[in-house]
């Protein structure tokens, strides 16, 4: 049997984005990040002694209990994390898959994340309840509460970072396997958290355009958006150069099927629209424009996570890479053999080509 010298073929299969983690995980990443970021910003506001405007009706009595709403708009972050955590549980499966993942903290980032989220939710909700229910026996002004505040603050940072670490731990997806991803998600959590604080405090009358707190929040949020944009650029550039699958992921996101999610959802809504609208709203003291800018930025934060999730392409399995390497060696050997044949001899007639 004779074999002809076949032209080189590409054994690499067409790229296919991962299908395991879908929209439900993007919702979890978004709510957890925004909730943690808003708690961080809210705690900084309290610790720096920022003066908030007094609410016209700060107290509401219900069933004989006097609820205090003065600090609710800046401490509601743990609620978002508590709402977002079940989305991860639902994706893993409520029964054995979730329990198995949570019982292996030494090897599973899901288990470590479960611990991080649990600590933050417990301490964060305790502080939230303390601000809502200022019972005398709680001693709300006691210095003792500074300890749980610090614990909740530290684990809020850990929660915001964990939303990126969870993806980075999936080493089979080159797009996610970089330390820049947790950092990008942290800055995004702080920017969306800042905007959520701005909208909640402005809507309840706790802040006004003329207040020092509002100016500090808006300037800080805009700086965070700029830093987030720079990090996104370096993240995509690094992943494009990392591997073939990383290059395919970036192409899929920027010029492929996900280009509308990237350019309209992430870039337009998350970066281009918010800052100009905020400056215009500040100039005219138009709360409606600020609300539109806030919704735009928050929507862009969600599309950032959704786009990076859907653009994740798995790396080739080691066996497939070995086959490609062996095939390349065979092709190189045949090319060298053909070059060494005397002129006029047909490679088909050579003994090496006969089996």
Protein Blocks (a to p, Z undefined) as FASTA:
>chain_A
ZZdddddddfbdcddddfkbcfklmmmmmmmmmmmmmmmmmmmmmmnopacdddfblbcc
eehiacdfklmmmmmmmmmmmmmmmmmmmmnopklmmmmmmmmmmlmmklmmmmmmmmmm
mmmmmmmmmmmmccfklommbmklmmmmmmmmmmmmmmmmmmmmmmmmmmmlmklmcfkl
mmmmmmmmmmmmmmmmmmmmmmnopacfkbmklmmmmmmmmmmmmmmmmmmmmmmmmmmm
mpmmlmmmmmmmmmmmmlmmmmmmmmmmmmmmmmmmmmmmmmnopaklmmmmmmmmmmmm
mmmmmmmmmmpccdddfklmmmmmmmmmmmmmmmmmmmmpcghiafklpmklpZZ
